[in-house]
Each structure stands twice: as C-alpha cells, then as structure tokens.
C-alpha cells in the first residue's frame, strides 16, 4: 500500500531567487537536449540509412525496403519505442526520490515485458509477404519486402534492450555515454551495410542484418558501461529477483498508454502517406508528401530531445517532492524549444525555393515542395510544441491523458480534415498535409491547456507515493 502523505513530504524550493533557478534549468536542459539530438538522430539513421544504399540496386530493392521499413515501424518499432517511454516516468521519479535501486529494477522489468511483446511481432513479420499481397501490393515487391522484414526480426530484441537502457541512463542525466556509443554504432552500421550490400552481394537481407548487428554493438557497449561505470553503481539491480517480477505490472500500467500515445501520432503520418497514393498523379503527390515527411521527421529529433530533457527534469523534481522545481523546469524547456522552432521554421521558409533540389531534380517536384513549405513551417512549430509537452506528460506520468488527446487530435480532427480537404475540396497533397497540421494544432493547444492547469503539488505527492509504494530503503 502507498505510504501516508506524512511519510512522503514535499520539499519546497526557496522562492527568493526564481531567476537563478530558471537560468540553472536552462543550462541543465541544454546539457541533456543537445547530446540527445545526436543520440536520437544516430539511432534513427541506423534504421533508415540502408534505404539510400539499396536505391543503387534498382527500383525493386528500394521500393520493397521502403515498404518493409514503413511496416516494421508501424507494427514493431513504434510499439517498443512507445512502451519503453514509461521508464521516463518510473525511472525518472525513482531517481529524483533517491530510490536508486528501483531505477535498475524498473529497467529490467521493462526489458522482460518488451521481450514478451516482441514475440507476437516476430510472428506478424514472418507473414509480411502474405499480408502485403492480401492488401493488394505487387506480389514481387511483397516477396522482397517480406524477406527484408524477416531479416529485420533480429533487430527487435536489441532494440527493446537499447530503448530501455536509453531511458535508464536518461533518467540519471547520463547522456554522453549514449552519444558516443550511438555514433560508433552508426559508423559500424554504415560500414557493415556497404560491405554486405556491395561487397558480399547480400542485397536487402544484408542491409537488414547490418541494422541488427549495429544495434547489438550499441547494446553491448552500453551494457559494459552500465556494469562497470561508478556512475551506475547505485542503480544496478539483480536481474533475477522478485522485485523485477513485481515491477512488471507497474511498468505495463504506464507502458500501454505510453505506447498508445506514441503510436496514434506515428500511425497518422503513415496513413496520410498511404492516402496520397489515391490522389490524381499519385507518384508526384507521394513524392512531395514523402519529402515533407522526411524534413519534418529529421527536425523532430530536435524538439523530441528537448522533450526528453523536460521528461527527465520534471520526473526528477516530482520524485524529489519539489513541485516548484518541476514548474520552473517546464518554463525553461518551453523557452528554449520556442527559440529553436522559430529559427528552424524561419530558415526553412527562406530556403523554400531550393529545398526540393536536395531530393529531386524534377522541376514539378521542386515547385510542389516550395508550395508545401508554409505548411511544413506550421508543422514544425506545432510538432515542436507538442513534442516538448509530451515530454512533460511522460515525466509527470499522465500518458493516459496524452493518449486521449492524440486520439482526438488526429483521428477525430486530423484525418477527417485531411480527407475533406484532400479529396472533397480537391486540395490534393496540400489538403492532406493541412489535416495533419490541424491535428497537431489541436494536440498542441490541448497539451498546453493541460500543462498550464496541472496541479504540480498533487503530481509531486502522487509521484512520491508511487515511488515509495514498495518500502525499499532510501539510498544515500
């Protein structure tokens, strides 16, 4: 049973100099967010860079790998990524409360739970070819995509471990070990992919295997760091213990809404790309929307990293019983994120005439991208806002509210608006993307209202009760 409120007192900050606290938090945000940008982007490129190499093998290799990558993202990687986000609440608050042993316990519980989830995903991926044929894809492309996805199965388990370890280290603000291991893994992946695809002639299977090997390399390096680094000494736990098994339910309680929150948003973008194939001149429409999706996806790693900083600071402060500290941390992250998205959107708008040439030499595509840039700028502003506030949600532990917000934003507002503007009002690709912008706008406004109305004292008390629900001695 949770301890009584008297046993988990809140520790209020000295309010005499809030500006000094804000300045300190701005520095802490940068120390977490800037290296996290490199970490998240490196891990993203490990999974997507093989597509660029496979493009040199012909249209069949490229198209099948692209479809397989999209399907694996929707059915596997997004699910594991979303579920592992629960550790941002659990590990972050436990670390703030100085229950350091529980940081390791929650991490091991997450790894076990994610391994269980990987099993049905493996079965689904084995039948990728049959699934694609069933939904009307070309049989030849389906066969190659199915082969690629089967060879991606060995990436699932290291990915589950990797995402858990990332949250474990993030909760302790140990970002630089992840930075170096992610960069080394990306370099190894690029070299392996080049060797497997071009030197050994393994084609798509070789590209998929290079991803698996690089993920395992990343995991092994992080495991060695966690096992031998003095920085992790107090947060290590025994993998084979009853505490780990008992923590699995607590993890699942937060993992399910975390996964729903992430997947609903991720899937909406994939759905719009699929809908673009139903437009007149689908090749042009799909190309323009894919370029827009690529640009916004690459940029998203920046606000997501600010959101990770928000999650870490907010969860640590709440776990420590410092509601005012959590409030100031939110202000600090929002200020920095706003400055970043204004710079990014302004730069993108100024480069609107040449942006398309980075992806295509076709004048029609370049003109279409130029016309889309104002919408892309709005997407960057709204996506940045919601990414940071979603980090606040993960740090606070109200992912279930975020899941409802995302459901309403994208599937009650965003996708219907996209269908009406794209097909009924015949705005084509711009109409489809406008639907995404509408969904992101509703999402950002909703999360902003929820955050502004949050009772931080109540959140801090609930965090303390959650962390101390198992009476483990406070680590010194």
TORDO-89498 format. One record per residue (C-alpha): x, y, z. Coordinates in steps of 0.001 Angstrom, whole numbers, plus 524288, in hexadecimal, padded with zeros to 5 digits. Example, Ala and Ser with C-alpha at 12.3 -4.5 7.8 and 13.67 -1.06 7.14 Angstrom:
8300C7EE6C81E78;835667FBDC81BE4;
//
This chain:
800008000080000;804CF80DF87FD8D;80AF3814C88091E;8033C81F9380FA7;8054C82D8C80B40;80C9E83055817C2;816A68262A81411;8194F82C08806BB;81A6783AAE80975;81C09844A97FEB0;8289384C697FEB2;825A385A6A7FAB6;82FC8862C17F404;834AC86F9F7F96D;82CEB879547F12F;835EF884E47F3C8;83CF5883FC7E6BA;834A187D367DC62;83CA18835C7D166;848D787C687D605;8414386F9F7D61E;83C4B8724B7C855;84A06875397C370;84F1D868B77C9A2;8443B860D47C350;846F2866F77B600;854DE862047B740;85034854837BBAF;846DA853B97B020;851D1856847A693;85AC984C877ACF1;850688420A7AAF2;849D58465179E4B;855978497A795B8;85C6283C3B796FD;84F14835707967A;84D2383B3D788DB;8593B833D678460;854AD8277278B54;846F78273378598;84B6682B27777F8;85625820C9777D8;84CB88162477BED;842E081AB3771B5;84D3481A6A766F5;8515880CA676AB4;843E48081476676;84200810D375A88;84F7D8128A7545C;84F388052674D8E;8443B80A34744D2;84D95813E773E8B;8572F8090473B26;84C957FFDF7364D;8482080A7F72CE3;854528078D724F0;84FF67F96F722E4;843927FCFA71B6F;835658009071D62;8315D7F33472294;83B577F36572DA1;838048016773128;8294080030730BF;828D57F34F73824;832207F841742B5;82A3B804DA74410;81D7D7FD62745C2;823C57F3D974F4A;829B17FF0C75729;81C9E80603757DF;8157C7F9A075C00;81FB97F60C76634;81F0A803CE76BCB;810418031A76D1A;80F2D7F54F77266;81B967F3FD77A60;825087FEFD77CDD;81AAA8093378024;814937FFC3789E2;821697FCD6790DE;8257280B1779093;8187480F567965A;81830804FF7A101;82614807C57A54C;8221E816027A75F;81B7B811957B3E7;82908810EE7B9EE;82A0981FA67B8B1;81F91820687C31E;823C6815057CB9A;8329B8162E7CB1D;83288825007CB0C;829F28262E7D710;8310E81B3E7DE2E;83E0E821F87DBC3;838B482EFE7E087;833E2828597ECEC;841578222A7EF1C;83B7D8149C7EDBC;846F9811407E507;84562802837E622;837E6803997DFE5;83D9C80A487D3DD;844867FD9A7D068;838FD7F53C7D48B;82F847FC7C7CBA7;8392C7FB927C056;83A6D7ECCE7C17C;82BAB7EB887C29C;82A477F3797B61C;833D07EAC37AEC4;82C4F7DE8D7B2C1;81F3B7E48E7AEEB;824497E95A7A1CE;829FE7DBF379EC4;81C737D6337A0D6;816AE7E04F7978D;8211B7DD3078D58;81C257CF2D78BD3;80F0D7D2187851F;815BB7DCB677D14;81F4C7D2687780F;813FA7C9C8773D4;80D8F7D53276CC2;81A237D89E765AC;81BD57CA9B7610D;80F007CBFE759A3;812167D969753EB;811DF7D483745E2;8046D7CE737475F;7FF657DAB274E2A;804227E3C574362;7FE707DB2B738B7;7F18F7DAD274015;7F0A57E9CA74039;7F3727EA79731A7;802197ECE173096;809D87E7F0724F0;80DA17D9927275F;81BDD7DBA57236D;81D6F7E77672C50;8162D7E04273723;81F7D7D4BC73635;82B947DD647375F;825757E57874237;821F37D90774985;82FE77D42D74881;835287E14074D5C;82BD87E13C758F9;82F727D35575CE5;83DBA7D75375D3E;839C37E2F0765A8;834B37D9D47705D;8422E7D92577709;8416F7E7F9778DE;835707E7477819E;83BE17E1C578DC7;847DD7EAAA78E17;83ED57F61C78B12;836A87F2A279713;842CD7F23179FAA;848507FE8879984;83C1F806C979BC1;83B62802207A9DF;849A98057A7AC64;847FA812C27A5E7;83D068161C7AF82;844EA810797BADF;850758195B7B7D3;847F6824EA7B411;84149824BA7C161;84EB7826797C792;852E5830F57BDAF;85DBB827E47B8EC;85CA982C207AABE;86A9D82C5F7A5BB;86CD481D8D7A690;860F081BFC79DAD;866448265D7947B;8732F81F777921A;86D7A811CB79142;862E581663787BE;86CD081CEB77EE0;875C0810FE77EFF;86A2C8082077C16;865E2810B6770B4;8738E8106A76ADD;874168019A76C48;866A48005C7661D;86A6B8087C75A39;876DA800B175824;86FF97F39B759FE;864B47F75F7511A;86E1B7FB9074660;875CC7EEE2747CB;869D17E6117485B;8629B7ECA473D1A;86D6F7EFDC7337E;879167E72A736E5;872427DAA073B02;866707DCA773231;85C907D97C73CD6;853017E41073852;847267E6C0740D8;849FE7DBF774AD2;857AB7E17174CBA;852537EF1174F17;848C67E9E87593E;853457E1E87600F;85C2C7EDCB760DC;851BC7F49C768F8;850D37E90F77247;85F8E7E82F773FD;860DC7F6D077698;855F97F66C780C2;85CA47EB1E787AB;8697F7F2B178752;862A67FE4778D89;85C577F5C2797EC;868F87EEC279B70;870477FB9479D12;86594801357A5BF;864B17F4BC7ADE8;8736C7F53E7B03D;8723C803747B464;866CF800BC7BD8D;86DAA7F4F57C38D;87ADA7FB587C626;87860809FA7C732;8789180FA27D509;86DBD818E77D09E;8645080D5E7CFC6;868C3806597DC06;85D2B80A297E493;852E8807C77DA19;856FD7F9F07D6B6;84D957EF507DAE1;84CD87E0937DA49;8465E7DC0D7CDAF;841637CF887D3F2;839AE7D4CA7DF6B;82BB57D55C7E41A;82C3E7E4497E3C7;82DE47E3C37D4FA;822287DAD47D354;819D07E33E7DC51;81DB97EF747D4C5;819147E9DE7C7C7;80ADD7ED407CAB2;80E897FB1F7CE8D;816027FC697C1BE;80AB47F71E7B99C;80183800AA7C04D;8090E80BFD7BA76;80E33805157AE4A;800F6802B87A7FF;7FC67810F97A7EC;80A45815247A463;809E480C407987F;7FC4A810EA794B9;800AF81F0A79612;80C7481D0B78D0D;80659813A978344;7FA0481B7F780AE;8022E8271877C65;80C4281F02774E3;801DB8174F76D9F;7FA6C8237C7695A;806158282476150;807C281AC975B08;7F93381AA3757D3;7F9F4827CC750E9;8055B822FA74896;7FD2581724744BE;7F17481FDB7418F;7F9F0827E373864;7FA9881BF672F89;7EC0381DBA72CCB;7EDA382B8E72787;7EE5A82F1B71907;7FC9082DF17149E;7FFCB825D9720A3;80E6A8250771DC7;80FDD833DA71E84;8070B8352672A77;80DE082A1C731AE;81B4982F9F72E62;817DB83D2E7338D;811898381073FFD;81CD882E9774240;82678839DC74137;81E60841AB74AE6;81DCC835F4753EE;82C918342F752F2;82F468427C7561A;82622842F3761C3;82AC18359F766AF;838FA839D776695;835A98467E76D96;82CEF83F697776B;838F0839AD77DFA;83C5584747782FF;82F9484A4E78A2F;82E9183C0A78E55;83BBE83DB079504;836CD849DB79BDF;82B04841B379FD2;8344B837647A53A;83AE2841FC7AD40;82D978467E7B205;829EB8389A7B5A5;8369B8369D7BD2F;8362D8436B7C4A7;827A2842D37C7B7;827F88349F7CC20;83419836E77D480;82E21842DF7DB03;8211183C3E7DD71;827BA8303A7E2F7;82FA2839027EBE5;8230B83F6E7F0A7;8262A84CB27EA97;81A158513E7E333;81F4485F077E12E;82B988593D7DB20;8234E851997D173;81BC585DE67CDD4;82832865C37CB72;82E0285A9D7C38A;8222F85AFC7BA76;82401869A17B86D;8326C867B37B53D;8300585D257AB17;824D9864927A4A6;82D3A870D17A341;8385F8698C79CAD;82F598617F79403;8282486DC278F85;834EE8743978BC5;838F18681B78423;82C668665477C70;82C09874C0778BE;839DB873C077353;836ED866DC76C61;82A1E86B3276630;82FCA87847761D8;83B9B8719B75BBA;832FC867C7754CA;82A518727F74F46;835F687A4F74A44;83B2386E0B74373;82DFC86A4073D96;8327486C9472F97;83DFD8633173032;8394C8590773A0B;8339D8500972FB7;8409A84F027287B;8465B847C77341A;83D3583C7A730D8;83A1483D5772264;83E13843E0715AC;8302B843CD71066;82AFE851A570F62;81D2784D1571246;821858470271F15;8299A852F4722D2;81DF585BF47203B;814F9853217281A;81E578530E733A0;81F6D861EB73308;810AB86316733C7;81085859C873F79;81AE78610574769;8117486A5974E93;80A0485E687536E;816D5857CF7572C;81A6B863D975F25;80D78862EF76670;80FE48545E76882;81D2F8572776E67;8177886124777DA;80C4E8585577C30;8145C84BD377C7D;81EC48528D784A6;814B08576378E57;80E1B84A4478FEB;81B1D842E97907E;81F8D84AE979C25;8126C84A2D7A30D;811BA83B867A071;81EB183AA37A79E;8186B841CF7B300;80D4D837E57B28B;816CF82C727B308;81E4F8327B7BE42;811CF8352D7C5CE;80BBD827D97C36D;7FF4882C0E7BC7F;80189824A07AFC9;7F37481FE67B049;7EEFE82DF47AE8F;7F89C82FA77A363;7F31B8238B79CE0;7E5558292F79D12;7EA7E83629797EB;7F17182F8778C94;7E593827417896A;7DCDD8332A78894;7E6D783BD4781D7;7EA80832D5776B4;7DF1A82977774E9;7D38E832427783A;7D96283ECB77285;7E5C583C8576A9B;7E2948310D761AA;7D4638354775ECC;7D91C8430B75B79;7E39B83D2A752AE;7D96F8350174B77;7D0428408C7499C;7DAC684A0C74521;7E24C8403C73CFC;7D73683956735F7;7CA6D840D6737B7;7CFEE84E9A735E0;7DA458495372C81;7E5F284FB973328;7ED7884321730D6;7FA65841D473820;7F95D84F2373E9F;7EC0884B45743B1;7F11483E957496C;7FC528457D75031;7F3228502675502;7EBB78457875C27;7F830841987634D;7FAA784FCF766C5;7ECB7850EE76BEE;7EEB0844C67744E;7FBC9849A07797B;7F5B2856E077C93;7EAC0850BE7848C;7F4BF8480678B30;7FDB08537178EA6;7F28C85BDE793DB;7ED148508C79BE7;7FA3F84D037A1DE;7FD0585B677A48C;7F02E85CD47ABF3;7F26E850487B38C;800438544E7B734;7FC35862127BB41;7F15785C907C3E3;7F9C7851F57CA09;7F9F8851A07D8D1;8088584F527DADA;8072A84D6A7E97E;7FD9A842457E6FF;8067483C7E7DC72;8121583CD37E5B3;80A61836447F093;8059D82B877E756;81371829727E24E;818B3827E87F01E;80DF081E657F3C0;810678168E7E761;81F01815A57E9A3;81D9B8120A7F7FD;812B68082D7F5BA;81D057FD8C7F7A4;8245F8001680414;8325D7FFA87FF5E;83C0380751807A9;83F91814BD80291;84D0C8146A7FC52;856C881E178017B;
//
